[in-house]
Amino acid sequence: MEYTYPFSIDWSTSEIVDVVQFFEVIEKAYENGVKREELIKKYRRFKEIVPSMAEEKTYFREFEKESGYASFPIIKMMKEKNDGAIIKV
């Protein structure tokens, strides 16, 4: 895939890496499926970096525009499923 990941220039290098890893897990949910626990871990870290719901929506929209992968349905599935579930679209 040739697209860019959304990030803020105010973030540290490790925060950028963590956000990119979160979006990679979203991609994985579409392509192969991802364990719910892995997604929860990455999403929690993402929320530490992006605590604002408005900012989260902005980054999700930017990522979807670039990649075609919608993050909202994946997060919704994560919240609805039980531990041990595979999240796949």
N, C-alpha and C positions, 0 to 999 in steps of 0.2 A: 504494500500500500504506500502511496506517496501523498501524504498529507501531514499537516502539522498538528501538534497537540496544543490545546489552550493552556496558557500559564500567565502568571503575573511577573513582571520584572522585579517586583518587590520581594519575591520569594527567594529563599536560599537555594543553593544547588540541590541539596538533599530534599527539600520540599518539592522542587520541580520534578526530580526523579520519582518521588512518591506519587505525585499526581499523574505523571505519565504511566506509572505502573498500574494505577487505578483504572485509567482509560484502557490500558492493554487488557485488563481483566474483563472489562465491558466487551471489548472485541472478542475475547476468548469465549464469552457467553454466547455470542452469535455464531462463532465459527465451529467450536468444538464442545462447548459446555464447560462450566466451571463449578467447583464445589462451593456450596453456600458459605462455608466457613472462610474460605479464601476471599470471597467477595466481601463478606462482612469485615474482615480484617483490613482490606484495602479501602473500603468505604469509610470505616472509622478514622483511618489515617487521613483520608481526603477531607473529612469533616473537621478534623483538627486544623487543617490548613485553610479550609474554606467553610467557616462556621455559619456564615450568612446564607439563608435559603435563597435570597435574591441572587447572590453571587453564584451559588450552586447552579441555579437555573440558567444563568448566563453562560457559565462554562459548559454545561450540558448542551445548550443550544449551539454554541460554537463548535463543540466536538461533533455533534450530529451533522452540522452543515459541512464540515470538512470530510467526515468519514462515512456518513450515511447510517451510523449506528446510534440509535436512541438509547440514552442511559436510563431515562425514567422508567420504562417498562421492566428493565433488569432489576432496578432497585425495588420496584413494587413486588416483583416475583420473589426477591430475596426476603422481603418482609413477610410474605405470605407462606413461604415454605418452611419446613422443619429442618433441624440439623441433619446433616448427611445427604441432603437433597443436592441434585445437580441442577444448576440454573442454565437453561439452554433455550434459545429462541429458534 
